[in-house]
């Protein structure tokens, strides 16, 4: 059996969908398993022993009909038995339909359902602590024979060299000498997924005062000025605890540094998913525009915790469509003051001790 799983889009999506390989390998040990992803997301599944082949889909170049047809022809030559299209958009639906696979599995959407032999609804009710993001992916395996329970969790596979390099960097900076070390997800993937800087600065001041710990910022180079702005908003004692010189120059380096941290705290997103896959405790702040139950993967309220404005002001979200909430994101963020978050953050930090 030869199976292709398609998951385009963001890092968190690709990491979360990697559970399908764990589940398939357990039930089909001799199957050949391929993963079609965007090139920039490859680091989170690098060295994964249950993935036989990674196929990179260049979104920009494949906008050209000629390149797209060429890519499709290469895919057809693989002669897949099963294609599981987690992304289920028009481009991947076409790839699925023309792949030659008899079993083509995707989500039920008005504009793509006819590409597949089996379709499933994304709007499901949460049944376990795994969360909807996990459960709706595992249901895509139901046309296949096997035990596909929610026990499968995303995992990241770091090499010993990557770990040693990160350990050396942190040791040389004196950051592994007893004090807790926190990776801070200071910025979300967009403005509407980023907790207000002045509020986050209050939380960082509180973390340092409460724990006497050290902080590392996680951000990409294009976000440097925004990260520095948050640094400037912090109290002088907090600024001394923030080590701006410790920064992973690649996604793999970030993950290796995170693996030595006491916890990751900050904006919900790919960084939180990566920390969870490294078995590092997380405290995630959700954007009002993102449904917490959709992405609170394996939250247990103890070592994996997340907060959302809806937890405190459910009336602001009742009878509001996703589009309406997105329009009000800035206004809702303003209401999500640190005073709502700090009590839960204190409990989380105490448990870490």
Buried (B, 14 or more C-beta within 10 A) or exposed (E): EBBBBBBBBBBBBBBBBBBBBBBBBBBBEEBBBBBBBBEEBBBBBBEBEBBBEBBEBEEEEBEEEEEBEEBBEEBBEBEBBBBBBBBBBEBBBBBBBBBBBEBBBBBBBEEBBEBBBBBBEEEEEBEEBBBBBBBBBBBBBEBBEEEBEBBBBBBBBBEEEBBEBBBEBBEEBEBBEEBBBBBBBBBBBEEBBBBBBEBBBBBBBBBBEBBEBBBBBBBEEEBEEBBBBBBEBBBEEBBEBBBEEBBBEEBBBBBBBBBBBBBBBBBBBBBBBBBBBBEBBBBBBBBBBBBBBBBBBBBEEEBBBBBBBBBBBEEBBEEBEEEEBBBBBEEBBEEBBBEBBBEBBEEBBEEBE
